[in-house]
Amino acid sequence: MPFLGNAENIGKLLNRRNYYFVPMKQDNPITKPRSVVFDETYIIKTLEYALEGKQIEPILL
């Protein structure tokens, strides 16, 4: 299952310093229940938080 490998890698990055994530949302819950994509409406806000050394929350919407 490719998702499990990706989730593992994301989990590793979440525990590292100076890596910041744009909040993610489900891509298509009907046909792709495990697929997530970043929410482009949060890009600027995520950058602003990152410049302050903070992760925007929640990461999963």
mmCIF file of the N, C-alpha and C atoms, coordinates in Angstrom:
data_MODEL
# 
_entry.id   MODEL 
# 
loop_
_atom_site.group_PDB 
_atom_site.id 
_atom_site.type_symbol 
_atom_site.label_atom_id 
_atom_site.label_alt_id 
_atom_site.label_comp_id 
_atom_site.label_asym_id 
_atom_site.label_entity_id 
_atom_site.label_seq_id 
_atom_site.pdbx_PDB_ins_code 
_atom_site.Cartn_x 
_atom_site.Cartn_y 
_atom_site.Cartn_z 
_atom_site.occupancy 
_atom_site.B_iso_or_equiv 
_atom_site.pdbx_formal_charge 
_atom_site.auth_seq_id 
_atom_site.auth_comp_id 
_atom_site.auth_asym_id 
_atom_site.auth_atom_id 
_atom_site.pdbx_PDB_model_num 
ATOM 1   N N  . MET A 1 1  ? 0.828   -1.187 0.000  1.00 0.00 ? 1  MET A N  1 
ATOM 2   C CA . MET A 1 1  ? 0.000   0.000  0.000  1.00 0.00 ? 1  MET A CA 1 
ATOM 3   C C  . MET A 1 1  ? 0.871   1.247  0.000  1.00 0.00 ? 1  MET A C  1 
ATOM 4   N N  . PRO A 1 2  ? 0.867   2.024  -1.063 1.00 0.00 ? 2  PRO A N  1 
ATOM 5   C CA . PRO A 1 2  ? 1.712   3.224  -1.136 1.00 0.00 ? 2  PRO A CA 1 
ATOM 6   C C  . PRO A 1 2  ? 1.394   4.241  -0.051 1.00 0.00 ? 2  PRO A C  1 
ATOM 7   N N  . PHE A 1 3  ? 0.140   4.320  0.358  1.00 0.00 ? 3  PHE A N  1 
ATOM 8   C CA . PHE A 1 3  ? -0.262  5.305  1.366  1.00 0.00 ? 3  PHE A CA 1 
ATOM 9   C C  . PHE A 1 3  ? 0.508   5.124  2.666  1.00 0.00 ? 3  PHE A C  1 
ATOM 10  N N  . LEU A 1 4  ? 0.698   3.897  3.077  1.00 0.00 ? 4  LEU A N  1 
ATOM 11  C CA . LEU A 1 4  ? 1.374   3.643  4.344  1.00 0.00 ? 4  LEU A CA 1 
ATOM 12  C C  . LEU A 1 4  ? 2.801   4.166  4.322  1.00 0.00 ? 4  LEU A C  1 
ATOM 13  N N  . GLY A 1 5  ? 3.491   3.997  3.212  1.00 0.00 ? 5  GLY A N  1 
ATOM 14  C CA . GLY A 1 5  ? 4.852   4.532  3.090  1.00 0.00 ? 5  GLY A CA 1 
ATOM 15  C C  . GLY A 1 5  ? 4.864   6.042  3.135  1.00 0.00 ? 5  GLY A C  1 
ATOM 16  N N  . ASN A 1 6  ? 3.915   6.662  2.464  1.00 0.00 ? 6  ASN A N  1 
ATOM 17  C CA . ASN A 1 6  ? 3.826   8.124  2.468  1.00 0.00 ? 6  ASN A CA 1 
ATOM 18  C C  . ASN A 1 6  ? 3.498   8.646  3.858  1.00 0.00 ? 6  ASN A C  1 
ATOM 19  N N  . ALA A 1 7  ? 2.577   7.993  4.537  1.00 0.00 ? 7  ALA A N  1 
ATOM 20  C CA . ALA A 1 7  ? 2.206   8.421  5.886  1.00 0.00 ? 7  ALA A CA 1 
ATOM 21  C C  . ALA A 1 7  ? 3.398   8.308  6.824  1.00 0.00 ? 7  ALA A C  1 
ATOM 22  N N  . GLU A 1 8  ? 4.179   7.261  6.652  1.00 0.00 ? 8  GLU A N  1 
ATOM 23  C CA . GLU A 1 8  ? 5.378   7.084  7.481  1.00 0.00 ? 8  GLU A CA 1 
ATOM 24  C C  . GLU A 1 8  ? 6.363   8.226  7.251  1.00 0.00 ? 8  GLU A C  1 
ATOM 25  N N  . ASN A 1 9  ? 6.576   8.584  5.998  1.00 0.00 ? 9  ASN A N  1 
ATOM 26  C CA . ASN A 1 9  ? 7.500   9.677  5.675  1.00 0.00 ? 9  ASN A CA 1 
ATOM 27  C C  . ASN A 1 9  ? 6.995   11.018 6.196  1.00 0.00 ? 9  ASN A C  1 
ATOM 28  N N  . ILE A 1 10 ? 5.708   11.269 6.078  1.00 0.00 ? 10 ILE A N  1 
ATOM 29  C CA . ILE A 1 10 ? 5.127   12.514 6.605  1.00 0.00 ? 10 ILE A CA 1 
ATOM 30  C C  . ILE A 1 10 ? 5.292   12.551 8.118  1.00 0.00 ? 10 ILE A C  1 
ATOM 31  N N  . GLY A 1 11 ? 5.046   11.422 8.769  1.00 0.00 ? 11 GLY A N  1 
ATOM 32  C CA . GLY A 1 11 ? 5.215   11.345 10.211 1.00 0.00 ? 11 GLY A CA 1 
ATOM 33  C C  . GLY A 1 11 ? 6.631   11.663 10.649 1.00 0.00 ? 11 GLY A C  1 
ATOM 34  N N  . LYS A 1 12 ? 7.613   11.178 9.895  1.00 0.00 ? 12 LYS A N  1 
ATOM 35  C CA . LYS A 1 12 ? 9.020   11.470 10.212 1.00 0.00 ? 12 LYS A CA 1 
ATOM 36  C C  . LYS A 1 12 ? 9.300   12.968 10.080 1.00 0.00 ? 12 LYS A C  1 
ATOM 37  N N  . LEU A 1 13 ? 8.776   13.592 9.044  1.00 0.00 ? 13 LEU A N  1 
ATOM 38  C CA . LEU A 1 13 ? 9.008   15.023 8.844  1.00 0.00 ? 13 LEU A CA 1 
ATOM 39  C C  . LEU A 1 13 ? 8.297   15.870 9.891  1.00 0.00 ? 13 LEU A C  1 
ATOM 40  N N  . LEU A 1 14 ? 7.143   15.408 10.356 1.00 0.00 ? 14 LEU A N  1 
ATOM 41  C CA . LEU A 1 14 ? 6.412   16.153 11.389 1.00 0.00 ? 14 LEU A CA 1 
ATOM 42  C C  . LEU A 1 14 ? 7.219   16.258 12.679 1.00 0.00 ? 14 LEU A C  1 
ATOM 43  N N  . ASN A 1 15 ? 8.089   15.302 12.914 1.00 0.00 ? 15 ASN A N  1 
ATOM 44  C CA . ASN A 1 15 ? 8.898   15.303 14.130 1.00 0.00 ? 15 ASN A CA 1 
ATOM 45  C C  . ASN A 1 15 ? 10.222  16.052 13.976 1.00 0.00 ? 15 ASN A C  1 
ATOM 46  N N  . ARG A 1 16 ? 10.482  16.590 12.807 1.00 0.00 ? 16 ARG A N  1 
ATOM 47  C CA . ARG A 1 16 ? 11.730  17.330 12.577 1.00 0.00 ? 16 ARG A CA 1 
ATOM 48  C C  . ARG A 1 16 ? 11.492  18.822 12.722 1.00 0.00 ? 16 ARG A C  1 
ATOM 49  N N  . ARG A 1 17 ? 12.539  19.512 13.089 1.00 0.00 ? 17 ARG A N  1 
ATOM 50  C CA . ARG A 1 17 ? 12.449  20.962 13.238 1.00 0.00 ? 17 ARG A CA 1 
ATOM 51  C C  . ARG A 1 17 ? 12.575  21.635 11.870 1.00 0.00 ? 17 ARG A C  1 
ATOM 52  N N  . ASN A 1 18 ? 11.933  22.775 11.749 1.00 0.00 ? 18 ASN A N  1 
ATOM 53  C CA . ASN A 1 18 ? 12.008  23.626 10.560 1.00 0.00 ? 18 ASN A CA 1 
ATOM 54  C C  . ASN A 1 18 ? 11.410  23.012 9.299  1.00 0.00 ? 18 ASN A C  1 
ATOM 55  N N  . TYR A 1 19 ? 10.475  22.091 9.460  1.00 0.00 ? 19 TYR A N  1 
ATOM 56  C CA . TYR A 1 19 ? 9.654   21.592 8.364  1.00 0.00 ? 19 TYR A CA 1 
ATOM 57  C C  . TYR A 1 19 ? 8.229   21.990 8.688  1.00 0.00 ? 19 TYR A C  1 
ATOM 58  N N  . TYR A 1 20 ? 7.586   22.690 7.776  1.00 0.00 ? 20 TYR A N  1 
ATOM 59  C CA . TYR A 1 20 ? 6.245   23.206 8.030  1.00 0.00 ? 20 TYR A CA 1 
ATOM 60  C C  . TYR A 1 20 ? 5.308   22.710 6.938  1.00 0.00 ? 20 TYR A C  1 
ATOM 61  N N  . PHE A 1 21 ? 4.114   22.317 7.331  1.00 0.00 ? 21 PHE A N  1 
ATOM 62  C CA . PHE A 1 21 ? 3.150   21.745 6.407  1.00 0.00 ? 21 PHE A CA 1 
ATOM 63  C C  . PHE A 1 21 ? 1.988   22.681 6.163  1.00 0.00 ? 21 PHE A C  1 
ATOM 64  N N  . VAL A 1 22 ? 1.585   22.763 4.899  1.00 0.00 ? 22 VAL A N  1 
ATOM 65  C CA . VAL A 1 22 ? 0.342   23.439 4.534  1.00 0.00 ? 22 VAL A CA 1 
ATOM 66  C C  . VAL A 1 22 ? -0.770  22.467 4.920  1.00 0.00 ? 22 VAL A C  1 
ATOM 67  N N  . PRO A 1 23 ? -1.838  22.939 5.579  1.00 0.00 ? 23 PRO A N  1 
ATOM 68  C CA . PRO A 1 23 ? -2.918  22.038 5.958  1.00 0.00 ? 23 PRO A CA 1 
ATOM 69  C C  . PRO A 1 23 ? -3.439  21.234 4.768  1.00 0.00 ? 23 PRO A C  1 
ATOM 70  N N  . MET A 1 24 ? -3.817  19.987 5.054  1.00 0.00 ? 24 MET A N  1 
ATOM 71  C CA . MET A 1 24 ? -4.272  19.065 4.014  1.00 0.00 ? 24 MET A CA 1 
ATOM 72  C C  . MET A 1 24 ? -5.742  18.739 4.219  1.00 0.00 ? 24 MET A C  1 
ATOM 73  N N  . LYS A 1 25 ? -6.389  18.365 3.123  1.00 0.00 ? 25 LYS A N  1 
ATOM 74  C CA . LYS A 1 25 ? -7.792  17.953 3.167  1.00 0.00 ? 25 LYS A CA 1 
ATOM 75  C C  . LYS A 1 25 ? -7.961  16.734 2.271  1.00 0.00 ? 25 LYS A C  1 
ATOM 76  N N  . GLN A 1 26 ? -9.087  16.041 2.427  1.00 0.00 ? 26 GLN A N  1 
ATOM 77  C CA . GLN A 1 26 ? -9.336  14.877 1.587  1.00 0.00 ? 26 GLN A CA 1 
ATOM 78  C C  . GLN A 1 26 ? -9.535  15.308 0.152  1.00 0.00 ? 26 GLN A C  1 
ATOM 79  N N  . ASP A 1 27 ? -8.935  14.554 -0.739 1.00 0.00 ? 27 ASP A N  1 
ATOM 80  C CA . ASP A 1 27 ? -9.019  14.828 -2.165 1.00 0.00 ? 27 ASP A CA 1 
ATOM 81  C C  . ASP A 1 27 ? -10.403 14.475 -2.699 1.00 0.00 ? 27 ASP A C  1 
ATOM 82  N N  . ASN A 1 28 ? -10.771 13.229 -2.567 1.00 0.00 ? 28 ASN A N  1 
ATOM 83  C CA . ASN A 1 28 ? -12.065 12.747 -3.038 1.00 0.00 ? 28 ASN A CA 1 
ATOM 84  C C  . ASN A 1 28 ? -12.466 11.573 -2.152 1.00 0.00 ? 28 ASN A C  1 
ATOM 85  N N  . PRO A 1 29 ? -13.227 11.839 -1.087 1.00 0.00 ? 29 PRO A N  1 
ATOM 86  C CA . PRO A 1 29 ? -13.518 10.788 -0.113 1.00 0.00 ? 29 PRO A CA 1 
ATOM 87  C C  . PRO A 1 29 ? -14.306 9.599  -0.664 1.00 0.00 ? 29 PRO A C  1 
ATOM 88  N N  . ILE A 1 30 ? -15.013 9.775  -1.766 1.00 0.00 ? 30 ILE A N  1 
ATOM 89  C CA . ILE A 1 30 ? -15.815 8.679  -2.322 1.00 0.00 ? 30 ILE A CA 1 
ATOM 90  C C  . ILE A 1 30 ? -14.939 7.691  -3.080 1.00 0.00 ? 30 ILE A C  1 
ATOM 91  N N  . THR A 1 31 ? -14.162 8.170  -4.051 1.00 0.00 ? 31 THR A N  1 
ATOM 92  C CA . THR A 1 31 ? -13.373 7.257  -4.880 1.00 0.00 ? 31 THR A CA 1 
ATOM 93  C C  . THR A 1 31 ? -11.938 7.070  -4.384 1.00 0.00 ? 31 THR A C  1 
ATOM 94  N N  . LYS A 1 32 ? -11.440 8.008  -3.563 1.00 0.00 ? 32 LYS A N  1 
ATOM 95  C CA . LYS A 1 32 ? -10.078 7.903  -3.029 1.00 0.00 ? 32 LYS A CA 1 
ATOM 96  C C  . LYS A 1 32 ? -10.099 8.238  -1.537 1.00 0.00 ? 32 LYS A C  1 
ATOM 97  N N  . PRO A 1 33 ? -10.604 7.333  -0.705 1.00 0.00 ? 33 PRO A N  1 
ATOM 98  C CA . PRO A 1 33 ? -10.799 7.652  0.714  1.00 0.00 ? 33 PRO A CA 1 
ATOM 99  C C  . PRO A 1 33 ? -9.511  7.916  1.492  1.00 0.00 ? 33 PRO A C  1 
ATOM 100 N N  . ARG A 1 34 ? -8.345  7.515  0.984  1.00 0.00 ? 34 ARG A N  1 
ATOM 101 C CA . ARG A 1 34 ? -7.092  7.729  1.705  1.00 0.00 ? 34 ARG A CA 1 
ATOM 102 C C  . ARG A 1 34 ? -6.228  8.826  1.089  1.00 0.00 ? 34 ARG A C  1 
ATOM 103 N N  . SER A 1 35 ? -6.768  9.530  0.111  1.00 0.00 ? 35 SER A N  1 
ATOM 104 C CA . SER A 1 35 ? -6.000  10.542 -0.598 1.00 0.00 ? 35 SER A CA 1 
ATOM 105 C C  . SER A 1 35 ? -6.181  11.920 0.046  1.00 0.00 ? 35 SER A C  1 
ATOM 106 N N  . VAL A 1 36 ? -5.070  12.620 0.259  1.00 0.00 ? 36 VAL A N  1 
ATOM 107 C CA . VAL A 1 36 ? -5.131  13.988 0.765  1.00 0.00 ? 36 VAL A CA 1 
ATOM 108 C C  . VAL A 1 36 ? -4.305  14.907 -0.127 1.00 0.00 ? 36 VAL A C  1 
ATOM 109 N N  . VAL A 1 37 ? -4.711  16.159 -0.196 1.00 0.00 ? 37 VAL A N  1 
ATOM 110 C CA . VAL A 1 37 ? -4.000  17.192 -0.948 1.00 0.00 ? 37 VAL A CA 1 
ATOM 111 C C  . VAL A 1 37 ? -3.883  18.421 -0.051 1.00 0.00 ? 37 VAL A C  1 
ATOM 112 N N  . PHE A 1 38 ? -2.907  19.269 -0.334 1.00 0.00 ? 38 PHE A N  1 
ATOM 113 C CA . PHE A 1 38 ? -2.784  20.481 0.468  1.00 0.00 ? 38 PHE A CA 1 
ATOM 114 C C  . PHE A 1 38 ? -3.897  21.450 0.091  1.00 0.00 ? 38 PHE A C  1 
ATOM 115 N N  . ASP A 1 39 ? -4.286  22.283 1.036  1.00 0.00 ? 39 ASP A N  1 
ATOM 116 C CA . ASP A 1 39 ? -5.331  23.284 0.815  1.00 0.00 ? 39 ASP A CA 1 
ATOM 117 C C  . ASP A 1 39 ? -4.649  24.596 0.428  1.00 0.00 ? 39 ASP A C  1 
ATOM 118 N N  . GLU A 1 40 ? -4.725  24.925 -0.854 1.00 0.00 ? 40 GLU A N  1 
ATOM 119 C CA . GLU A 1 40 ? -4.000  26.086 -1.384 1.00 0.00 ? 40 GLU A CA 1 
ATOM 120 C C  . GLU A 1 40 ? -4.396  27.402 -0.736 1.00 0.00 ? 40 GLU A C  1 
ATOM 121 N N  . THR A 1 41 ? -5.559  27.471 -0.120 1.00 0.00 ? 41 THR A N  1 
ATOM 122 C CA . THR A 1 41 ? -5.979  28.716 0.531  1.00 0.00 ? 41 THR A CA 1 
ATOM 123 C C  . THR A 1 41 ? -5.141  29.027 1.772  1.00 0.00 ? 41 THR A C  1 
ATOM 124 N N  . TYR A 1 42 ? -4.360  28.061 2.253  1.00 0.00 ? 42 TYR A N  1 
ATOM 125 C CA . TYR A 1 42 ? -3.558  28.247 3.462  1.00 0.00 ? 42 TYR A CA 1 
ATOM 126 C C  . TYR A 1 42 ? -2.063  28.489 3.185  1.00 0.00 ? 42 TYR A C  1 
ATOM 127 N N  . ILE A 1 43 ? -1.668  28.621 1.944  1.00 0.00 ? 43 ILE A N  1 
ATOM 128 C CA . ILE A 1 43 ? -0.240  28.750 1.628  1.00 0.00 ? 43 ILE A CA 1 
ATOM 129 C C  . ILE A 1 43 ? 0.370   29.992 2.281  1.00 0.00 ? 43 ILE A C  1 
ATOM 130 N N  . ILE A 1 44 ? -0.216  31.155 2.086  1.00 0.00 ? 44 ILE A N  1 
ATOM 131 C CA . ILE A 1 44 ? 0.342   32.399 2.637  1.00 0.00 ? 44 ILE A CA 1 
ATOM 132 C C  . ILE A 1 44 ? 0.363   32.351 4.161  1.00 0.00 ? 44 ILE A C  1 
ATOM 133 N N  . LYS A 1 45 ? -0.745  31.912 4.758  1.00 0.00 ? 45 LYS A N  1 
ATOM 134 C CA . LYS A 1 45 ? -0.825  31.841 6.207  1.00 0.00 ? 45 LYS A CA 1 
ATOM 135 C C  . LYS A 1 45 ? 0.220   30.856 6.765  1.00 0.00 ? 45 LYS A C  1 
ATOM 136 N N  . THR A 1 46 ? 0.437   29.737 6.080  1.00 0.00 ? 46 THR A N  1 
ATOM 137 C CA . THR A 1 46 ? 1.445   28.766 6.512  1.00 0.00 ? 46 THR A CA 1 
ATOM 138 C C  . THR A 1 46 ? 2.837   29.385 6.454  1.00 0.00 ? 46 THR A C  1 
ATOM 139 N N  . LEU A 1 47 ? 3.129   30.147 5.414  1.00 0.00 ? 47 LEU A N  1 
ATOM 140 C CA . LEU A 1 47 ? 4.429   30.817 5.307  1.00 0.00 ? 47 LEU A CA 1 
ATOM 141 C C  . LEU A 1 47 ? 4.619   31.841 6.416  1.00 0.00 ? 47 LEU A C  1 
ATOM 142 N N  . GLU A 1 48 ? 3.573   32.582 6.724  1.00 0.00 ? 48 GLU A N  1 
ATOM 143 C CA . GLU A 1 48 ? 3.662   33.567 7.807  1.00 0.00 ? 48 GLU A CA 1 
ATOM 144 C C  . GLU A 1 48 ? 3.957   32.886 9.139  1.00 0.00 ? 48 GLU A C  1 
ATOM 145 N N  . TYR A 1 49 ? 3.258   31.795 9.411  1.00 0.00 ? 49 TYR A N  1 
ATOM 146 C CA . TYR A 1 49 ? 3.509   31.044 10.642 1.00 0.00 ? 49 TYR A CA 1 
ATOM 147 C C  . TYR A 1 49 ? 4.926   30.480 10.658 1.00 0.00 ? 49 TYR A C  1 
ATOM 148 N N  . ALA A 1 50 ? 5.357   29.936 9.523  1.00 0.00 ? 50 ALA A N  1 
ATOM 149 C CA . ALA A 1 50 ? 6.693   29.332 9.446  1.00 0.00 ? 50 ALA A CA 1 
ATOM 150 C C  . ALA A 1 50 ? 7.781   30.370 9.738  1.00 0.00 ? 50 ALA A C  1 
ATOM 151 N N  . LEU A 1 51 ? 7.600   31.590 9.272  1.00 0.00 ? 51 LEU A N  1 
ATOM 152 C CA . LEU A 1 51 ? 8.578   32.639 9.551  1.00 0.00 ? 51 LEU A CA 1 
ATOM 153 C C  . LEU A 1 51 ? 8.667   32.952 11.043 1.00 0.00 ? 51 LEU A C  1 
ATOM 154 N N  . GLU A 1 52 ? 7.591   32.624 11.781 1.00 0.00 ? 52 GLU A N  1 
ATOM 155 C CA . GLU A 1 52 ? 7.587   32.796 13.232 1.00 0.00 ? 52 GLU A CA 1 
ATOM 156 C C  . GLU A 1 52 ? 8.006   31.503 13.946 1.00 0.00 ? 52 GLU A C  1 
ATOM 157 N N  . GLY A 1 53 ? 8.341   30.469 13.169 1.00 0.00 ? 53 GLY A N  1 
ATOM 158 C CA . GLY A 1 53 ? 8.749   29.195 13.748 1.00 0.00 ? 53 GLY A CA 1 
ATOM 159 C C  . GLY A 1 53 ? 7.597   28.365 14.273 1.00 0.00 ? 53 GLY A C  1 
ATOM 160 N N  . LYS A 1 54 ? 6.392   28.579 13.722 1.00 0.00 ? 54 LYS A N  1 
ATOM 161 C CA . LYS A 1 54 ? 5.202   27.869 14.197 1.00 0.00 ? 54 LYS A CA 1 
ATOM 162 C C  . LYS A 1 54 ? 4.572   27.059 13.068 1.00 0.00 ? 54 LYS A C  1 
ATOM 163 N N  . GLN A 1 55 ? 3.957   25.954 13.438 1.00 0.00 ? 55 GLN A N  1 
ATOM 164 C CA . GLN A 1 55 ? 3.190   25.153 12.493 1.00 0.00 ? 55 GLN A CA 1 
ATOM 165 C C  . GLN A 1 55 ? 1.725   25.541 12.608 1.00 0.00 ? 55 GLN A C  1 
ATOM 166 N N  . ILE A 1 56 ? 1.109   25.861 11.478 1.00 0.00 ? 56 ILE A N  1 
ATOM 167 C CA . ILE A 1 56 ? -0.317  26.180 11.487 1.00 0.00 ? 56 ILE A CA 1 
ATOM 168 C C  . ILE A 1 56 ? -1.103  24.913 11.851 1.00 0.00 ? 56 ILE A C  1 
ATOM 169 N N  . GLU A 1 57 ? -2.129  25.064 12.644 1.00 0.00 ? 57 GLU A N  1 
ATOM 170 C CA . GLU A 1 57 ? -2.943  23.932 13.078 1.00 0.00 ? 57 GLU A CA 1 
ATOM 171 C C  . GLU A 1 57 ? -4.392  24.155 12.693 1.00 0.00 ? 57 GLU A C  1 
ATOM 172 N N  . PRO A 1 58 ? -5.150  23.117 12.440 1.00 0.00 ? 58 PRO A N  1 
ATOM 173 C CA . PRO A 1 58 ? -4.758  21.723 12.352 1.00 0.00 ? 58 PRO A CA 1 
ATOM 174 C C  . PRO A 1 58 ? -4.113  21.423 11.014 1.00 0.00 ? 58 PRO A C  1 
ATOM 175 N N  . ILE A 1 59 ? -3.327  20.376 10.952 1.00 0.00 ? 59 ILE A N  1 
ATOM 176 C CA . ILE A 1 59 ? -2.665  20.009 9.708  1.00 0.00 ? 59 ILE A CA 1 
ATOM 177 C C  . ILE A 1 59 ? -3.649  19.284 8.787  1.00 0.00 ? 59 ILE A C  1 
ATOM 178 N N  . LEU A 1 60 ? -4.531  18.481 9.359  1.00 0.00 ? 60 LEU A N  1 
ATOM 179 C CA . LEU A 1 60 ? -5.571  17.812 8.579  1.00 0.00 ? 60 LEU A CA 1 
ATOM 180 C C  . LEU A 1 60 ? -6.905  18.491 8.841  1.00 0.00 ? 60 LEU A C  1 
ATOM 181 N N  . LEU A 1 61 ? -7.518  18.987 7.774  1.00 0.00 ? 61 LEU A N  1 
ATOM 182 C CA . LEU A 1 61 ? -8.806  19.692 7.902  1.00 0.00 ? 61 LEU A CA 1 
ATOM 183 C C  . LEU A 1 61 ? -9.974  18.747 7.733  1.00 0.00 ? 61 LEU A C  1 
# 
